Amino acid sequence: MFALHPRLATDSVSVVTLSLCEVRLIRDANYPWLILVPQREAIREIHDLSVADQQCLMEEISKVSKSLQTHCKAPKMNVAALGNMVPQLHIHIVARFESDPSWPGAIWGTVPAVPYADSALSETVRILAERLQASA
């Protein structure tokens, strides 16, 4: 049975559930940053997914990336599946800008996370959910 890793639950908030993945917003207002978590039990790597799930994952990565890029008007999208700190497979999708605090380097450990204000978090989740549901 699928269960979300506690670290992912703490660090993010649910936006929408797609066919395979739960889309979650990372609680760091420094970056427009989503993660996709395939709702499959005990999956650590993309190659651990069935071929059908791998194809679905790629489609969902593309859909979410395009939606976030359009929403943010981002010139660059970073997509990564690292899993060094959290073993559960999750894919990071981050909109990047030359003006962001970590550009052009990696976002991890560069600057402290900035929490969203409650109203900004709710509004961001609402807008992203609407965009992703509309493009389904």
VENQUI-V223105 format. One record per pair of residues at least 24 apart in sequence whose C-alpha atoms are under 10 Angstrom apart, sorted by the first residue. I is the first residue (numbers start at 1). J is the second residue. Records with the same first field share a line. If there is no record, write none. Layout:
# VENQUI-V223105
I = J, J
This chain:
# VENQUI-V223105
1 = 39, 40, 41, 42
2 = 38, 39, 40, 41, 42, 43
3 = 39, 40, 41, 42, 88
4 = 37, 38, 39, 40, 41, 88
5 = 37, 86, 87, 88, 89, 90
6 = 86
7 = 85, 86, 88
8 = 35, 37, 86, 88, 90
13 = 121, 122, 125
14 = 125, 129
15 = 122, 124, 125, 126, 127, 128, 129, 130, 132
16 = 125, 126, 128, 129, 130, 132, 133
17 = 129, 132, 133
18 = 56, 57, 60, 64, 132, 133, 136
19 = 53, 56, 57, 60, 136
20 = 53, 54, 56, 57, 59, 60
21 = 53, 56, 57, 60, 61, 90, 91
22 = 90
23 = 60, 61, 64, 90, 91, 92, 128, 129, 132
24 = 90, 92, 125, 128, 129
25 = 92, 93, 121, 124, 125, 128
26 = 92, 93, 94, 113, 115, 116, 121
27 = 113, 114, 115, 116, 117, 121
28 = 112, 113, 114, 115, 116, 121
29 = 113, 114, 115, 116, 117, 120, 121
30 = 100, 101, 102, 107, 111, 112, 113, 114, 115, 116
31 = 94, 95, 96, 97, 100, 101, 102, 107, 113, 114
32 = 68, 69, 71, 72, 74, 77, 93, 94, 95, 96, 97, 124
33 = 68, 77, 78, 79, 92, 93, 94, 95, 96
34 = 64, 65, 68, 79, 90, 91, 92, 93, 94, 95, 128
35 = 61, 64, 79, 80, 81, 89, 90, 91, 92, 93, 94
36 = 60, 61, 64, 81, 89, 90, 91, 92, 93
37 = 88, 89, 90, 91, 92
38 = 88, 89, 90, 91
39 = 89, 90
40 = 88, 89
41 = 88, 89
42 = 87, 88, 89
43 = 87, 88, 89, 90
44 = 81, 82, 83, 86, 87, 88, 89, 90
45 = 81, 82, 83, 87, 88, 89, 90
46 = 81, 89, 90, 91
48 = 89
49 = 89
57 = 91
60 = 132, 136
61 = 91, 92, 93
62 = 93
63 = 132, 135, 136
64 = 93, 128, 131, 132, 135
65 = 92, 93, 94, 95
66 = 95, 132
67 = 128, 131, 132, 135
68 = 93, 94, 95, 128, 131, 132
69 = 93, 94, 95, 96
70 = 95, 131
71 = 95, 127, 128, 131
72 = 96, 97
73 = 97
74 = 98
78 = 106, 107
